[in-house]
Amino acid sequence: MRGGFKGHGRGRGGGGGAPGRGRAGARGRGRGRGGQDGRNGRISYNTAPAPFPEFESKAEDVPDNDIESESEVSEEEDSDEEEEEKASSYAALLQSLKSKVKNQSIGDGGREAKRRKLDPGAMVLDDDGDVIEEDDDVEGEEEEIGDEEIEEDGDGGVEEDIYDPFETHFANPPKLFPQAIEAAKRNEWSTTQIVQTVGNVGKMSVLVPAIEDPALTSHAQNVGKKVLKSISELKLKPRLRNPECELTHPLQLALAPTIFSYTDLYVSTRTHKNAPHLRHLYALHALNHIYKTRDRVLKNNAKLAKIAATASDDIDSAVEPPDLRDQGFTRPKILIILPTRNAALEVIRIIASLAQPEQQENRKRLNEQFGLPVGAEDPLVNSSKPEDFKALFAGNHDDDFRIGIKFTRKTIKYFSSFYNSDIILASPLGLKLAIGASEDEAAFADEGKARKRHKNQKQDYDFLSSIEVCIVDHADAMRMQNWEHIEFCMKHINLIPRSLHDTDFSRVREWCLDSHSPYFRQTILLSSFQAPEFNHFQSAYMRNALSGRVSTRPSTFPGQPLKHLSSIGGITQIFHRFSSQTPLQDPDARFDFFTKVILPTYILSPRAPNKGVLIFIPNSFDFLRVRNHFAHTLATPIAFGSISEHTSPPDIARARTHFANGRYRVLLYSGRAHHYRRYVIKGTREVWFYGVPEEVGAYEEVGAFLAIGDEEGKEGVNRKVASVFSKWEGLAVERIVGTERVRVMVQEGRGDVFEFL
C-alpha cells in the first residue's frame, strides 16, 4: 500500500493508510524516508510530510512502466538495504550538528565511503522480459551530505550570488513577474532585432513581455549582443570549471549568454557539423542547473537539521523554521528530447565527460541498449550517403526510448526511475508512451507489442510537473517522425500533479503552486531550418515571462540550391504559384491546381515525356491523396509506381527498376521515404515537386537525379525541375531561391510562373 499515514514496515512517509509499504507517511516506522517522526529517517530531498493528508496518493494505480525509464525495474531491494546504511549516516550528521552548536566548530575527520549492497540473486528485466546483467561494483548513493562536504567541493558559503541568473529566475524572481506572466498569457511581447555575426548566428529576434520594467528592457537590448570571452564569465559551479567544460567554438561563445540567462532560445541554423558544439553547450547548462538545485536543497536541509538539533537541546531557545522554498513537486528538472538512441548516447557521454564522476552505474547496460551490439560495425561508416544522413542514422537509430539519470556527489546512475531522476532523456514516441496516451492515440502512435502494452495504461505525467529546462534537439528530424508526438508531450509538461509523490509542499516554490511553471521554464529548440510547426511551437510553448525568448535565423539566404542545380548544366528550374486564401485551405487548393492544371497541361500532355517523370510529394497525406487520384480517378489510366516510407523493399526495388527501364511513366516519391532512405532514382528526366520541400538537401538531391545514370536517350530532352508553391511556403522557397527573389515570388499579381536557367 502506498500512501499510508502510519505505514508500518517499509514506510516511505505515508499520508494516511493501512500498515504496509506506505509512502510519504508522517510516522513511518523502521526504514522511514522523510517521515516527520520516523525512526532512523534520513534527510531526504523532501524533508517534511505532505501537509494535505486528505489528498490521497494514487501511486498504486500507476504501472511501473509509467515511471521507470526504459524497463520496469524495481529498486525496492536496493533501496531498503541502502536506507539502512544511510540511517546511521543521518544519525552521525545530527550528532555532528549538535556538536557544532555547542563547540562552534566541527572537526575535519574524514568520512568513509559507503558501498551499496546488491543482492547477487536479483534480476532486472527489460521490456521484452529478458534478463539484464547489472554491474555489482557500484558506489553507494551519497545523497545527504553536510555543509562541510559542499565546502570541500569548492561551493562553500551559504549566501547566494544575487546576480546569478539561477537566483533571479527561480529562487528570487523579480517583483513584477505577475505582470510579466499576464502579458505572456495575452501574447503581448516587445520585439528587438539584433544581428549577431559571431558564430554565424545571424539575425536574432528578442521578445520580452510588453510591460514597463527596466530590467526586462535592458535584458532585451543586451542578451543577443553579448559574446562570451571566457567561461569564467558564467556563473558556473566550481566543480564545472575544468578543461572539459571550456567553450571555444564561436557559436558557443555567441549563444552561451542567452542560454545561461535562462532565456528561451530557438536556433534554426543547426547542422551536423555544429551539433556537437551545441550539445556540449546545453549539457554544461543542464549540469550547472542540476548542481545548483541539488546543493541548494542540501544546504537548506542542513539548516533545518541544525534548527531541529538546537531545539532538541534547548526547547526554550527553539525558533520557528524559516520558509525555505527550493523545490518543485517532483525531482526531475531537465528534459531533453532527442530523435534516436544514438543521439541520446552521445549526449549522455558529453554529460559524463563534463561531470567526471568517480562511478557510473549501469554503464554497461547503457552501452548495450543504446549502442550497437558488441563487435558490430556501423554500416554507414563507409556509405556514400550524405553526411547529414550518416550523422542522424549512425549507430542505434531506434526512436522509442526513455532513460532517467540521477546524480549524487560522486556517481551518475543511469536507468533511475523517473521520480528519482534529475535528467530525463527521451524520444517523442518513448515519452508519449511513458505518459500513457489514450487508447485511440496509442493505436495511432505505435504498433505491435508497444501498443498492446500501453493501450490500457493510465496516464501519468506527474514526473514532468517540475521541469525547469526543456531541450528539443534536432527538431527537424522529429518533424519527420511525427510532430504530433512533440505536441502531445509539451501539453503534459508543468501540469499540477495528480498524486503526492512524497512532495513536501512547505518547500515547493510559490510560483509552482500557482501553476506558473510554464512561464518560468526555459525551452530550447534546435532545428536545421524554420518551418510553420516550429513557429507554432514558439508561440504555444516558449512563454518565458521572466527572460523572454530569442529566435535566430540566417541574415540572408543566397539561394545556394538554385545555384547548385544550375551548375549541373542543362537543367531548367520553374516555380508555379497557385492562389490559396488561408493555410487551412492550402491542401485542397494545391490538389485542385495540380490535378486540373499541372497534370493535364505539363505531365500527361502529348508533348510531355513518355517516361521518366518523378513527382516528389513532401507531405504524407498529400502523397496518399495523389496516389489514389492516379489509381482511381484519371480518365486515361497510366502506368505508375509509388515509393513511400511504408513500401516494402521488394516493391521498392520493383518500382525503381520499372521506372528506370521506362515501364512506369510516372513515379510518386514521398518526402519521408527520401528522408529515411536517400535513394538515387535512375531514369529520371523530369522532376516535379508537389510542394517545396522544407529540407534544402532534398531539393538538391532529388533535382540531381537528372544528372545520374545512363545518358542514352537523354540527348535533346529538356531536363526540368518544376515546383508548385503558394505564398504560405515563403520560408521554404526563400531557402531555395534566395532572400532577394522570394519577395517578388510570393506577392500576388506579380506573375504566377518563375523560370530560372
N, C-alpha and C positions, 0 to 999 in steps of 0.2 A: 504493500500500500504506500503510495507516495502522497505526501501532504498531511500526515498525521500530526496533531498538535502536541501529543505526548508520545511520540514514536519510541517504542522500546526496541532494543536490538540495534540495528544499524541506522539510527536516526540521523538524518542529514538536516536537521532543523525542520520539523514538520509544522503544519499550520492548523491542525485540528483533525485528527483521525484516530483510528484504532491502532493497537500495537502492530508493529511491523516495520517495514523499511521506510519510515517517514522522512520526507524531505522538508526542509525549512521549518523545523519544529522549535518551539520555544524552550523545551526541556528535553531534548533528545539524549537518551542515556547511552553510555558506552562510547561508541565512536561518533559522537555528535559533531556535525560540521556546521558551525555557525549558530548553534543554539544559544539562547540567552543565558540559561543556567546549565547548559550541558556540561557534563563532567568530562574533563580532559578534552574539551573542544578546542579548536585551533582558531587563530585569527585568519579568517578566510577573506576572499575577495569582497564578500559582503559580510559585515561583522555583526549585524543585528537582525533579529527576526522580522518578518514582514508585519507591518502594523495593521493589516486588514485580515484577521483570521476568518472573517466571513467569506472572503474571496477564495473559494475552494480551488486548489490546484488540480488540474486535469491532465497532468503529465502521463497518467496511466493510460489515457486514451490514445496517446501518440505512439505509433510504431517506432521501433528502434531505427529503422532506416530513414525516418524523418530527420533525426538529429545526429546520426552517425555519418561521418564522412567516408564515402566510398563503400563501406561494407558494414554490416550490423555487428559491431564489435562491442562487447560488454566489458566494462572496466571495473566491475564490482570487485572481482578477486584481487586485482592490483591495488585498487584504491583502499580496500579495507586494511590490508597489511601496511600500506603506505601511511595511512592515517594513524596507526598505532605508533609508528616511529615519530610522526610529527606531533603527537600529543606530548611526548617528552620534550620535543623542541619548543613547544608553546610554553610548557611549564618553566623551562630554562629561560625563555625570553621574559616571562613575568618576573622571575626571580632577579634577573639582571636589571630590569627596570626599577624594581623596588630598591635594589642596592644603589642604583643611580640617584634616586630621590634622597636616600639617607646620606650617602657619602659624596654626592655631587661629582662623582667620577665613575667611570666604568673601566675595568681592566681591559687589556689588549689581548687577552687569551685567545688562541686560535680555536676555530670550530671544526670539528672533524666532519669530513664529507660523509654523506649518507648514501646508502645503496638501497635500491628498491628490490624487495624480494619478489621473485617471479615464480609462479607455480610451474614447474617443468612439465606438468601434465596438461597445462591449459592449452586449448586450441583456439585459433581465430579462423573464422570462415569468411570467404569473400562472397560476392553477390551470387556466384554460381554454386555455393556450398562447398567449395574446395578448401582444404586445409592450407593455411599460410603459416610458414615458419616465422617466428618472431625472434628478434635479437634479444639475447638474455643477459647481455653485459651492459646494462644502461644505468646511468646515474639516477639517483632518486630525484624527485621533483622538489627543488628547494624553493618553495613558493613564498613562505613567510620569512622575511629577513628583517633585521632591525635597522635602525638608523646608522649604526656603525658600519654595517655592511654596504649600505648605499654610499657612505663616505669613502670606503675603501675602493669603490668603483669609480671614484672621482666625481661623484654627484653630491657632495656634501652641501649642507646648508638647506634649511627648511624653507627659507624665504625664496619666493619665486621671482623671476625676472618679469617686471610689469610690461616690458617691451617685447616679450616673447609672443609671437603670434598664437601659440597654443594657449597662453594665458588670456589674451584679449579676445580670442574667438570662442573658446569653450569654457574656460574656468571663470573668467570675469568679463562677460560681454558688455559692450557699452550700454549706457542708459537708454539710448534712442533705438535699441534693437526692436522694440514692439512696433514703432512707426515704420521701421525698415521692413519688417515682416508684412505689415499691412500693405505697403507699397508693392512688395513682391507678389502678394496674393492678387492684387489688382493688375499685375503685369505692367507696372509703371516703372520704367527704367530710364536713367540718363546715360547717353552713349557718348563715348570719346573714341576717336580714331587715332591710332598710332601706327607708324611704320617702323618695324624693327629689322634692321639689315643683318645684325649679328646672327649667325647660325641659319641664315636664310629663312627666318621665321616669317617675314613678310608683313602683311597688313594685320594689325591687331584691333579688334573691336572690344572696348572695355565697357561693360554695362554694370551700373550700380543702382540701387533703389533711388527713386526720384524723391528724395527728402533733403531738407536743408541740414546737412551735417558736415562740418569742416573736415572731419576725419575721412569720411567717405569721398568727399571731393578731392582731397589730397591723394587718397589711395588711387582713385580713377586716373589722376593725372600722372602718377609716378609708377604704377605697378608694371606697366609694359616697357617703360623706358630704362629701368634699372637693369644693368647687366652685372652678374656676379664676377668678381675678380678673384676671390679665394673662398674656399669652403669655410674659412674662419668667420666669414660674414654671416653665416647661417647660425641659427640658434639650435645647434645640434647637441645631443647628449655627448659627454666626453668620450664614452666608450665607442662612439662612431667616428671619432677623429683619428682615423688610421689611414694608411696609404690606399687601402682597398676602397675607401669611400670617397676618394678625391673625384672632383668633377673637372674634366679637362676639355670635353668636346664643346665647341661654340654653341650648339643647340642646348646643351645642358646649362651652360652659363647664362643663356638668354631666358630660359624658362624657369630656372630654379627660384628666382624671387617670387614669381607668380605662384608656383606650386607650394612653396614653403610658407606663403602668407595665407594659405587655406582658401585661395580663390578658385572658383570653378574654372576649368580650362578645357577648351575644345581645340585640338590640334588636327588640322586636315592635311598635313604635309608629312605624315608618317610614311616611311619606306622600309624596305627590308634592310637597307644599309644603316639607317639611323635608329632602327628599332632597339638594338641592344643598348644604345645610349639613353633612350627614353625609359627603358625598363630599369636600368641602373638608377636613374634619377628618381622614379616613383617608388622603387624598392627602398631606397635610402629614406625617402619621406615617410613611407609606411613604418619602417623600423623606428624612426625617430618618434613618431606618434605613439607607437605601442610602448616604447620605453618610458616616455613621459607620462603616459596614462598609468602604467603599472607602478612606477616609482611614486607618483602622487598618491595612489591608493595605499601603498605600503607605508608611506610616511604618515598618512592620516590614521592608518591602523595603529601605528606605534604611538601616535598622540593619544588616541582613545585608550590604549592599553596603559599608558602612563597615568592618565587620569583615573582609570579604574584601580590601578595599584595604589595611588595616593589615597583614594577614597577608602580602600580596604585597610590601610594603615591608620588613618585618622578620619573618622566619619565626620567630625565637626568641620574639618577643612575641605570637605568634598565640594567640588564646583560642578556646575552644570556643563555637560559636554558641549563643545562648540558645534555649530551647524556646518558640517563638512559635506559639501555636495561635489562629488568627484566621480560619479559613475552613471551608467545608463541602466536600462532594465536588464540587459544581458551582457555577457562578456565580449563577444565578437565586435571589433571596432573597424576592421578593414575588410572590404570585399573587393576581390579582383576577378573580373570576368574575362575569360580567355577562350579562344576558339577550339584549341586542341590540347591533348595531354602533353605533347611535346613542348608546346608554348608554356604550359604550367610548370613543367620540369625545368625549363630554362629560367623562369622567374624564381622558382624555389632555389635553384643553385646560386642565383645572384644574391638572394636574401641571405643564404648561408654564408657566402663569401664576405658579405658586409658585416654580418653579426659575429662571425668567427666563434661559434660555440665550442665548448670543450667536448660536447657529446651531441649526437644527432640520433634520436630514437627512431626506429623503423626506417632507416635509410635504405636498407636492403629491399624492403618491401616497396618503398617509393620507386626505386630504380626498376623493379620488376613490373610494377603496374603502370608506370608512366614512361618507361623507356622501351627500347627494343629488346627482344629476348637475348640472352647471353650468347655471344658468338654470331648473332645475326648482323648482316651488313645492310645499311640503308640503300635501297635500290636507286634512290635519287642522286647518290653521290656522283656517279659518272653519267647521269642522264643529260640529255640535250634540252630538257625543258627550260623555260625561262627561270631566271634567278628568283623572282618573287614567288613563283610556284614552288620551287625547291625549299625556300625559306618557310613557307606556310605548311607544306605537307611532309616535311622531313620528320624522321622518327615515327613515333606513335601518334598518328593524327586522328585518333578516336575523339568524337565530340560529345561524349556522355561521361562526365566525370565531376567529382567534387571532392575536396580534401580540406580538412581543418589543420591549422598549425598553431601549436601552443608554445609560448616562450616562458622559460624560467631563467634564473640568474645565469646558469651555465649550460643550459640544454635547450635544444629545439626538438619538439616532439611532433612528428608527422602523424596524420590519421587520428588526431584527437577528435572527440565528439564536438559537434558544432557549439554546444553550450559551454564547453571548456576551452574553446579556441580563441586566439587573438586575431588571426587572419584566416579568411576563407577564400580559397581559390576554386572556381567552378566554371563550367561551360554553361551557356544559357539553357540548354536542354537538361543538363545534370542538375542545375539549381531549380529549374521548374519542377522536375520530378521529385526533388528533395522536399520542396514546399508542399507538393501534393496537389496537382491540378484536379479540376473536376473531371468526371468520367468522360464527358464529351471532349474536353481539352486534352486529356491524356490519350484518348483514342486518336485524336488528330495529330498529337505531337510525336507519338512513338508507336512502334510495332513490337510484336513478339513478347518475350518474357518481361521486358521492362514495362510494357503496357499492362500486362497481367498482374505484375507485382504492385503497381501503383493505382490501379483503377478503383480499388476500394479503400484507398488510404485517405485519412482525414487530413485536411490542410494544417500545416504547422509552419508558420513563418515568424515565430517569436524570436528565433535566433538572429533575424535581420532587424530587430526593433531598435538596436543601438548602433547601427553602422554610422560611423562618422567620416569615413573616407571611402568612396566608391570609385573604382577604376575600371573602365571598359576599354580594353586594349585590343586593337585590330578589329574595329567595329565593321569595316567593310567586309571582312571575311565572315563575320557573324550575320551580316545582312544577307549573304548568300545562303547561309544555313536556314535561318527562319527568324526574321526580325521580330515576329510576334512573341517569341520566347523572351527576348530582351524586355519588351514592353510589359509582359506578364511579371517578370522578376522585379522590375523597377516599381511596379504598383504595390508590391508587397514589402518594400523596404521602409523602415521607420514608422511602422504601424504600432499602435498600443498593443502589447502582448495580451494574449487571452488566458495565460496561466502565470503562476508566480515565478517559478524557476529560481527559487532562493533569493528573490530580489529584496534588497534592503532599501525600502522606499525613503528612509531617512537620509540616505546617501545619494539618491537619484537627483540629478540636476533638475531645477525647476522648469527650464525650458523644454526638457524632455518630458516631464509630466504634463506639460501644457500642449503636447503634440506639435511642437515647433521644430522637431528634429530635422525634417526635410529642409528647413531654412537655415540650419547650421551645418548640414552635411556638405562636404566638399566632393564634387563629382568631376572626374577627369575622363574625357572621351578622346580616344586616339583613332584616327582613320587616315586613309590614303587620299581621300577626296571628300568634297562636300556633296551631300545628297539630301533630298527632301526629308528622308527618315531621320537624318542626323539633326537637321534644323528643328524638326518637331521634338526630338529628344531634348534639345537645349531648352526650348520654351516650356516643356512639360516637367522635366526632372532636374534641371540645373537652375535652382531658385535660391541660390546662396544670398541671403539677405544681409549678411554682415560684411562680406568681402566682394560680392558681385561675381561676375563671370567674364572671362576673356575668351574670345574665339579668334583663331588665326587662319589665314589663307594667303596664298601667294599674291604678291602685289599685282602682278600681271601674268597672263599665260601667253607664251609666244606662238602657240599653235604648232607645237612640235609634231603631233601625229599627222597633221595635214602635210607638213613638210616631209615627213618620213616616207609616206606613200608617194608623194610627188617625185622624190628622189629615185624611186624604183624605175620610173620611166614608162610612158605609155599608159598610165592609169588616170582616168578622169574621175574626179570626185564631185558628186552632185548632192545637194540637200534640197528636199521638197518639204515646204512648210504647209501645214494644214491649220485650219481655224478651230480653236477649242475655247469655249467660253469660261469654263471652270475646270480645276483639276479633277473633280469628280466626273465630269463629262468626257474627260480626255480619252479613256479606254474605248468608249463607244464611237467617239468622233474619229479616232485613229483607225479603228476597224472598218468603219464605213469608207473612209478615204482610201484605205489600202485595197479593199475589195472592189470598190466602184471606180477608182481612178488608176491606181498603180497596176493592179493585176491585168485588167483588160488592155491598158494602154502601153505598158512597158514590158511586162513579164510574159503574158500569154498572147501577145500580138504576133502576126506572121513575121514581122521584122525582128522580133526578139530572138535571141539564141535558142536553138533547138535542144541544147543541153548545157550543163554546167552552171545553172542558176542556183546560187546558195542564198537562202533567206535566214538571216540571223535575228532571233527573237529574244531580247533580253529577259522579258518577264515570263514566268512560268504559266500564269493564267492566260496571257495573250498567246503563248505557244499552243496551248490546248485548243483555244478558240480558232486559231488559224488552221491547225491540223484538221479539226473537224470540218472546217469550211472546204478544205481541199478534198477531204474524203467523202463528203456527203452533199455539198451544195453546188459545186462547179457544174455549169451546164455541159461542158465538154470535159470529162474526166481526163487527167493526165497522169503519167507515171511519176510518182514522187516518193521520197523516203523521208524519214524523220529520225533525229537523234536527240534524245533528252537525257537528263541525269538518271532516269528510271529505265532507259532502254538496256536490254541485256547485251552482254558482249558479243554473242553470235549475231544478233540483229544489227548491232553497230557495224560489225565487220561486213555484213552483207550490204548494208546501206552505203557504206563508203566504197565498196567495190563496184556496185551497180552505178553509183554516181560517177565514179572515175571513168568507167567504160561507156557512159552515155545511156545506159539502160534507164536510169532515172533522170528525167529532165530537170527536176527541182529537188533540192534537199533542204528540209527545215532543220535548223540547228539552234538549240536553246542556249541561252546565256549561261545557265548553271552547268550544262554539260561541258561547255568550254572552260568554265572556271575550275571544275573538278578534274578534267581530263587533258585539256590543252591539245586536242587533236590537230593534226595537219591534214586538211582535206584536199586531196589531189583532184584534178579535173575541173577546178573552179574557173569559170570565165567571167562571171558577173556576180557581184555581192550586193545584196540588199539588206540594209539594217531596218527592221520593222520599227525600231526605236533606237535612239542614240544610246550606246552603252555607257554606263557610269564609269566603268574601268577604261582608262585610256589604253591600256595594254591590249584589251580585247579588240578595239578598233584597229590598232596597228597589226596585230597578229592575224586577225581574220582577213583584213584587207590584203595582207601579204600572201594569202593563198593564191592570188592571181599570178604570182611570180614563181610558184612552186610546181615542180613536176614536169612531165613531158610537154615539150613545146609543139609537138606535132598537131597541126590543125589550128594553131592559135594565130598564125600569121594573118593579118588583115582583119582580126577580130578586135573590136573596140572594147578593151577591158575597162570595166566601170565599177566604181564603188558608190552606191547611192544610199541615202539615208532619209528617213521620214521623221519629222520632228514638229513639235509645237512650241509656243512661247514658254510653256511651263518647263521645258527642258533646257533652259538657258544655261544652267550650271554645267551640264554635260556637254553642250555644244561649245561653250567657251573653252573648255579644256582641249577640244579638238581643233577648232579653227582659230583660237586666239581671242584675246580681250577686245582688240580693236574691231574685228569683224563681227563679233556676236551682237554688238549693239544694233547694227543695221539689220541683222538676220531675224531677230526676234520681234521687230516692230511691224505692226500691221500696216499694210498699204505701201510697203517698200519692195514688193515683188514676192513671189512665192517659190521660185526656183533659183538656187545659187550654185554656180558651176565653177570648179577650180581645176585647172590643168596642171 
